[in-house]
Amino acid sequence: MNLLLGLVLVVFAATVTIASMLLARRRAPEGSRFSDGDRASGVFGVVATGFSVLLGFIIFLAFQSYDESRAGAEAEATIVAQQVQTAQFLTDESAQAPTGELTCYARSVAGAEWDALEEGELGDKINPWGVKMYQTIALVDPRTFTEQSAYDRWMSQTADREQARTDRVHGAEGIIPVPLWLVLFAISGVMFAYMLFFADRAERAVTQAFAD
């Protein structure tokens, strides 16, 4: 759906640009409104270069954000599986509850939390099953060396899992600041207005449209 929406926006933007150029061409003088086309092209090239650099930077941030989210999701899934194994080294009574809660945590991430993240409604909300697991493990009293080692390992894996979840959530939300988008749209508006001054009534409509 996002790919289709992006394609529709690209086609719409191109259509508006071409239509605006053809409308400006009707009242434009022959040879465009610039008396020195080379100088005007140089200025337009500088503005277009700035736009390209800024757009490239935004694309880089978007891919970096996507990669962080993907890596966080993979790490979180791996750590959850490892915690299930770690829980088995606790006492039989203590292992049952954390194992079941880890299963519920995984289902919550793949279900309700994923849907909320896709709709942009998750924000900084914590996973309720993460809180439940903390309350459960706080009641565990490890006695043997194996249980104590498993308990310490569990706490370390919990910290790693929470960090992986943070990377997944924040990476999916994106890190591109609003001022950067405003600057990009401002430069786009300048380029669009500047482009209309290149309208030339002497050029054929098809040539003018493809030149855009």
N, C-alpha and C positions, 0 to 999 in steps of 0.2 A: 504494500500500500504506500509506503514512504517513497519507494522508487518510482511508482506511478505518479505520485504527487509531485515529485521533483521534475519528472519529465514534462508534466502538464505546465508547471511554472516556467520551465525553460522555453517551451513553445509559446506560452503566453507572453513572456518578456520579449522574445524575438519578434512576435507579431506586432506588439505595441511599438517597438522600436522602428520596425520597417514602415508601419502605418504613419507614425509621426514624421519620419523622414520624407515620405512621399507627400504628406500634407505640407511640410515646410518647403518642399521643392516647388510647389505651385507658385509661391510668391517670392521665391529666391531669384536673384539675378544670375545671369550667365557667368560661370566661373566661380560661383559661391560668393559669400559675403566678405571674404578675405581678399585684400589686394595683394598680399604676399602669402601664397599658399605654402611655401616651404617653411616660413617662420611659424605659421599657424600649425603646420604638421609637427614641427619640433616641440611646440608647447603641448600639443595633444599627446605626443609620445611620452613626454615627462609625466603628465598626469596618468596616462595609461600604465606606465611603468610602476608608479607608486601604487596604483590600484592592484596590479598583478602581484607585487611584493606583499601587500597586505592580505590579499586573498590567499596567497600561498601560505602565509603564516597562519591564517585561520584554518586552512585545510590541515596543516601540520598539527595544530592543537587538537583538531577534531579526531584525527587518527591516533594521536597520542592518548587522548581520553578514551577512545574505543579500546585501545590495546591494554590500558590499565584496568578497564572494566572487565575485559575478557580474562586477563591474568588473575584478577581478584576472584572472579567466579570459579576458575579452575582450582585455585589454591584453596578456596573455601570448601569446595566439594571434596577435595583430597583430604583436608584436615578433618572434616566431619567423619569420613570413613576411618581415618586413623584413630579418632576419639572413640569410635565404636569398639575398636580393638583394645584400646587402652582401658576402657571401662570393664572389660572382661577380667582384668587382673585385680579388681577390687573384690570384696566379699560378694557372695552370691546375692545377698539381699541388697547390697549397695549397687551392684552392676545392673540390675534389672531396670530401675527407674531411669538412670541416665541414658541407657540404650534406647528405651522407648521415646524419651524426650528428644534425643538426637534424630530419630526417625520423624517425629512430628516437626522438628525444626527444618529438616530437609524438605518435607512436604510443604511447609509454609513458605520457604524460599522459592520453590518451584511453582507454587500456586498463587496465593494471595499477594505475597510480597512482589513477585515478578509482575503481576498485573498492575499493582500500584506504582511500581517503578516505571512501567511502560507508559502509564498515564500521567507521570510526573507528580504523583500525590504521595510518594513515600517520604521524601524529605529526610529529616534527621530522626525519624521514628525508630525505636529499637524493636528488635524481634522479641515478642513475648516469651517464646520458648527459650531464648537465650537467658532471660531473667529466671525462668523456671529452673533451668539447669544449674544456675548459680546457687539458687536456694536449696536445690537437692544436694549438690556436692558439698555445700557448707555443713550439712548434717552428717557427712561421712567422717568416721573416726578411724583412720588407718592404723593398724597395729603392727602387722608384720612388715619386714623390709620390702617385700614385693608390693604390698598395698601402699606403703609410703612412697615408693618410687613411682607407682602408677598414679597416685594422687598428684605428685609434683609434675609428672608428665602431662596429666590432664589439664592442670592450671596453665602450663606453658602453651599447650595446644589451644586452649580457650583464648588466650591473648592473641595468638596467631590467627585464629579463626575470625575474631572480631576485627582485626586489622584488614584481613582479606575482604570481609564484608564491607568495611568502609571504602576500600579501593573499588569494589564492585559498584556500590551505590553512587559514590561521588563521580566515578568515571563515567557512569551511564548518564548522569545529570549534565555532564559537560563542564568545562572550565573556561569557556570563552566569555570574557566580560562584556557587559552591555555597551560600555563606551567604544569598544572595538567595533561592534556591529554598527553603532551610530556613525563612526568615522567612515566605515566601508560604504554605508548607504549615502553619506554625504558626498564622497568622492564619486560614487556611481551617478548621483544627480548632476554633478559638475560635468562629468564625461558625457552624459546624455544631452545636456543643454549645449555643450561645446560642439558635439557632433552635428547638431541641427544646423549650425552655421556653415557646415560643409555642403549643405544642399545646393545642388547646381541644376538649374532648369535646362541647361544645354544637354545634360546627360539623359539617356533613356531611362524610363522608370525601372525597367528590369535591372539595368546596370546599377542604378542608384540603390536598389533594394539589396542586391547581392554585395555591394560594396560595404554595407552596414555589417 
